[in-house]
């Protein structure tokens, strides 16, 4: 490995040092990534930006609101499932994809969507209005609850919360981010 020469592939000799087999856990890690303790793995969803990009959009939206004098909203829907209901990663990811499809299909193309921490959907609604966002989040919550009841028929130990914050000229980015990170 350190011979500092370049050998054509056809001249290389194969030497088996050891034989390794993947466990089920290793197979899952290869397909969906390894979650390191203390690290939050972000789930990639079509039409949704990663959480870091979302925070950048949020900072720009707060600045845009300050300049325009108009209000926008930032909403979130948090899904808290006990570990035993999250243990089937494929079922959990299918559930997240179903929820994200519903959210994406019921928002405008100008809305900014993100999914973070394996449990929270975040949304920026430029100039939507409090009443419209409140109704939208209520509809999201109602529909997602129906999906959860159908998915986990005999389980009721999940929690679903929806909330929003109005972005206006007085909104402080750092304060809002601290609130968002505790959701």
MIKEPA-301468 format. One record per residue (C-alpha): residue number from 1; residue in three letters; x, y, z. Coordinates in Angstrom, 3 decimals, padded with zeros to 6 digits. Layout:
[r NUM; "ALA"; [X; Y; Z]],
...
REM end
This chain:
[r 1; "UNK"; [000.000; 000.000; 000.000]],
[r 2; "UNK"; [002.906; 002.320; 000.539]],
[r 3; "UNK"; [005.223; 001.131; -002.229]],
[r 4; "UNK"; [004.806; 004.423; -004.084]],
[r 5; "UNK"; [004.357; 002.687; -007.447]],
[r 6; "UNK"; [001.462; 002.499; -009.853]],
[r 7; "UNK"; [000.673; -001.037; -010.974]],
[r 8; "UNK"; [-001.771; -001.798; -013.791]],
[r 9; "UNK"; [-004.876; -003.578; -012.515]],
[r 10; "UNK"; [-004.202; -006.676; -014.637]],
[r 11; "UNK"; [-000.838; -007.137; -012.872]],
[r 12; "UNK"; [-002.256; -006.986; -009.338]],
[r 13; "UNK"; [-002.433; -010.167; -007.269]],
[r 14; "UNK"; [-005.533; -010.867; -005.206]],
[r 15; "UNK"; [-004.862; -011.834; -001.606]],
[r 16; "UNK"; [-007.774; -012.673; 000.700]],
[r 17; "UNK"; [-006.965; -011.304; 004.134]],
[r 18; "UNK"; [-010.280; -011.974; 005.822]],
[r 19; "UNK"; [-013.887; -012.666; 004.932]],
[r 20; "UNK"; [-016.620; -010.323; 006.124]],
[r 21; "UNK"; [-020.391; -010.692; 006.004]],
[r 22; "UNK"; [-022.940; -007.958; 006.618]],
[r 23; "UNK"; [-025.328; -008.313; 009.524]],
[r 24; "UNK"; [-028.882; -006.979; 009.242]],
[r 25; "UNK"; [-027.732; -003.872; 011.123]],
[r 26; "UNK"; [-024.821; -003.445; 008.692]],
[r 27; "UNK"; [-027.159; -003.838; 005.710]],
[r 28; "UNK"; [-029.469; -001.130; 007.123]],
[r 29; "UNK"; [-026.468; 001.138; 007.745]],
[r 30; "UNK"; [-025.269; 000.634; 004.164]],
[r 31; "UNK"; [-028.699; 001.537; 002.803]],
[r 32; "UNK"; [-029.623; 004.455; 005.021]],
[r 33; "UNK"; [-026.403; 005.592; 006.695]],
[r 34; "UNK"; [-024.991; 005.154; 010.139]],
[r 35; "UNK"; [-026.337; 007.237; 012.970]],
[r 36; "UNK"; [-023.466; 008.162; 015.242]],
[r 37; "UNK"; [-024.426; 008.677; 018.890]],
[r 38; "UNK"; [-025.155; 012.360; 019.440]],
[r 39; "UNK"; [-025.343; 013.057; 015.700]],
[r 40; "UNK"; [-028.705; 013.821; 014.173]],
[r 41; "UNK"; [-029.128; 012.103; 010.838]],
[r 42; "UNK"; [-031.200; 014.029; 008.349]],
[r 43; "UNK"; [-033.624; 012.123; 006.217]],
[r 44; "UNK"; [-033.460; 013.149; 002.542]],
[r 45; "UNK"; [-036.889; 013.829; 001.064]],
[r 46; "UNK"; [-037.696; 015.023; -002.473]],
[r 47; "UNK"; [-038.908; 018.625; -002.435]],
[r 48; "UNK"; [-037.491; 019.277; 001.029]],
[r 49; "UNK"; [-034.218; 021.080; 001.799]],
[r 50; "UNK"; [-031.816; 019.893; 004.479]],
[r 51; "UNK"; [-032.069; 021.615; 007.839]],
[r 52; "UNK"; [-028.898; 023.694; 007.397]],
[r 53; "UNK"; [-030.251; 025.102; 004.130]],
[r 54; "UNK"; [-033.611; 025.701; 005.812]],
[r 55; "UNK"; [-031.921; 027.821; 008.489]],
[r 56; "UNK"; [-030.246; 029.888; 005.755]],
[r 57; "UNK"; [-033.616; 030.441; 004.050]],
[r 58; "UNK"; [-035.110; 031.372; 007.420]],
[r 59; "UNK"; [-032.428; 033.998; 008.034]],
[r 60; "UNK"; [-033.034; 035.491; 004.577]],
[r 61; "UNK"; [-036.809; 035.421; 005.060]],
[r 62; "UNK"; [-036.505; 037.303; 008.357]],
[r 63; "UNK"; [-034.383; 039.946; 006.625]],
[r 64; "UNK"; [-036.821; 040.120; 003.690]],
[r 65; "UNK"; [-039.724; 040.616; 006.106]],
[r 66; "UNK"; [-037.854; 043.425; 007.886]],
[r 67; "UNK"; [-037.260; 045.235; 004.588]],
[r 68; "UNK"; [-040.744; 044.678; 003.130]],
[r 69; "UNK"; [-042.669; 045.378; 006.340]],
[r 70; "UNK"; [-044.868; 042.334; 005.646]],
[r 71; "UNK"; [-045.253; 039.246; 007.818]],
[r 72; "UNK"; [-044.463; 035.623; 007.058]],
[r 73; "UNK"; [-044.806; 032.494; 009.154]],
[r 74; "UNK"; [-042.613; 029.587; 010.104]],
[r 75; "UNK"; [-044.436; 026.414; 011.111]],
[r 76; "UNK"; [-043.496; 023.013; 012.422]],
[r 77; "UNK"; [-045.120; 019.623; 012.826]],
[r 78; "UNK"; [-043.339; 017.364; 015.314]],
[r 79; "UNK"; [-043.922; 013.637; 015.393]],
[r 80; "UNK"; [-042.727; 011.909; 018.545]],
[r 81; "UNK"; [-042.817; 008.139; 018.424]],
[r 82; "UNK"; [-041.546; 005.816; 021.158]],
[r 83; "UNK"; [-038.345; 003.954; 020.253]],
[r 84; "UNK"; [-040.158; 000.650; 019.773]],
[r 85; "UNK"; [-042.363; 002.212; 017.063]],
[r 86; "UNK"; [-039.289; 003.728; 015.378]],
[r 87; "UNK"; [-037.288; 000.506; 015.510]],
[r 88; "UNK"; [-038.597; -000.687; 012.136]],
[r 89; "UNK"; [-036.620; 001.842; 010.092]],
[r 90; "UNK"; [-038.272; 000.942; 006.785]],
[r 91; "UNK"; [-041.765; 001.417; 008.221]],
[r 92; "UNK"; [-040.716; 004.691; 009.847]],
[r 93; "UNK"; [-039.149; 006.035; 006.637]],
[r 94; "UNK"; [-042.266; 005.023; 004.653]],
[r 95; "UNK"; [-044.383; 006.920; 007.187]],
[r 96; "UNK"; [-042.138; 009.997; 006.875]],
[r 97; "UNK"; [-042.345; 009.839; 003.076]],
[r 98; "UNK"; [-046.156; 009.577; 003.221]],
[r 99; "UNK"; [-046.361; 012.584; 005.542]],
[r 100; "UNK"; [-043.890; 014.587; 003.447]],
[r 101; "UNK"; [-045.851; 013.808; 000.259]],
[r 102; "UNK"; [-049.007; 015.087; 001.927]],
[r 103; "UNK"; [-047.304; 018.261; 003.155]],
[r 104; "UNK"; [-045.625; 018.930; -000.203]],
[r 105; "UNK"; [-048.900; 018.402; -002.103]],
[r 106; "UNK"; [-050.742; 020.817; 000.203]],
[r 107; "UNK"; [-048.281; 023.702; 000.206]],
[r 108; "UNK"; [-047.321; 026.249; -002.422]],
[r 109; "UNK"; [-044.160; 025.958; -004.484]],
[r 110; "UNK"; [-042.925; 029.165; -002.800]],
[r 111; "UNK"; [-043.110; 027.544; 000.651]],
[r 112; "UNK"; [-039.822; 026.176; 001.979]],
[r 113; "UNK"; [-039.961; 022.696; 003.506]],
[r 114; "UNK"; [-037.469; 020.775; 005.624]],
[r 115; "UNK"; [-037.336; 017.652; 007.779]],
[r 116; "UNK"; [-034.909; 017.486; 010.684]],
[r 117; "UNK"; [-033.944; 015.374; 013.657]],
[r 118; "UNK"; [-035.918; 012.379; 012.359]],
[r 119; "UNK"; [-039.082; 013.859; 013.837]],
[r 120; "UNK"; [-039.873; 017.443; 012.839]],
[r 121; "UNK"; [-041.141; 018.967; 009.619]],
[r 122; "UNK"; [-040.340; 022.693; 009.293]],
[r 123; "UNK"; [-041.983; 025.107; 006.874]],
[r 124; "UNK"; [-041.571; 028.752; 005.908]],
[r 125; "UNK"; [-044.750; 030.339; 004.537]],
[r 126; "UNK"; [-043.873; 033.659; 002.856]],
[r 127; "UNK"; [-046.667; 036.202; 003.411]],
[r 128; "UNK"; [-049.393; 033.568; 004.009]],
[r 129; "UNK"; [-051.108; 035.131; 007.018]],
[r 130; "UNK"; [-051.671; 033.746; 010.504]],
[r 131; "UNK"; [-055.186; 032.413; 009.876]],
[r 132; "UNK"; [-054.213; 030.553; 006.690]],
[r 133; "UNK"; [-051.163; 028.967; 008.338]],
[r 134; "UNK"; [-053.114; 028.041; 011.466]],
[r 135; "UNK"; [-055.764; 026.297; 009.332]],
[r 136; "UNK"; [-053.122; 024.600; 007.195]],
[r 137; "UNK"; [-051.282; 023.226; 010.236]],
[r 138; "UNK"; [-054.587; 022.076; 011.766]],
[r 139; "UNK"; [-055.365; 020.196; 008.536]],
[r 140; "UNK"; [-051.862; 018.694; 008.491]],
[r 141; "UNK"; [-052.192; 017.548; 012.076]],
[r 142; "UNK"; [-055.658; 016.034; 011.538]],
[r 143; "UNK"; [-054.575; 014.129; 008.426]],
[r 144; "UNK"; [-051.310; 012.934; 009.971]],
[r 145; "UNK"; [-053.183; 011.718; 013.068]],
[r 146; "UNK"; [-055.436; 009.606; 010.815]],
[r 147; "UNK"; [-052.356; 008.175; 009.106]],
[r 148; "UNK"; [-050.772; 007.362; 012.492]],
[r 149; "UNK"; [-053.930; 005.651; 013.743]],
[r 150; "UNK"; [-054.000; 003.503; 010.582]],
[r 151; "UNK"; [-050.256; 002.763; 010.710]],
[r 152; "UNK"; [-050.058; 001.953; 014.416]],
[r 153; "UNK"; [-053.532; 000.468; 014.961]],
[r 154; "UNK"; [-052.855; -001.012; 018.405]],
[r 155; "UNK"; [-050.433; 001.665; 019.565]],
[r 156; "UNK"; [-051.415; 005.065; 020.882]],
[r 157; "UNK"; [-048.148; 006.151; 022.501]],
[r 158; "UNK"; [-047.228; 008.746; 019.893]],
[r 159; "UNK"; [-047.462; 012.484; 020.156]],
[r 160; "UNK"; [-048.034; 015.000; 017.398]],
[r 161; "UNK"; [-047.652; 018.765; 017.786]],
[r 162; "UNK"; [-048.070; 021.594; 015.291]],
[r 163; "UNK"; [-047.157; 025.228; 015.882]],
[r 164; "UNK"; [-046.126; 028.372; 014.077]],
[r 165; "UNK"; [-044.326; 031.636; 014.692]],
[r 166; "UNK"; [-044.981; 034.902; 012.906]],
[r 167; "UNK"; [-041.925; 036.474; 011.321]],
[r 168; "UNK"; [-042.024; 040.260; 011.453]],
[r 169; "UNK"; [-039.685; 043.246; 011.827]],
[r 170; "UNK"; [-039.160; 042.383; 015.512]],
[r 171; "UNK"; [-038.155; 038.753; 014.915]],
[r 172; "UNK"; [-034.669; 037.976; 016.179]],
[r 173; "UNK"; [-033.047; 035.174; 014.203]],
[r 174; "UNK"; [-030.983; 033.758; 017.108]],
[r 175; "UNK"; [-033.964; 033.708; 019.471]],
[r 176; "UNK"; [-036.138; 032.007; 016.874]],
[r 177; "UNK"; [-033.445; 029.422; 016.108]],
[r 178; "UNK"; [-033.165; 028.563; 019.794]],
[r 179; "UNK"; [-036.942; 028.059; 019.889]],
[r 180; "UNK"; [-036.809; 025.940; 016.734]],
[r 181; "UNK"; [-034.014; 023.744; 018.067]],
[r 182; "UNK"; [-036.054; 022.867; 021.153]],
[r 183; "UNK"; [-039.018; 021.651; 019.128]],
REM end
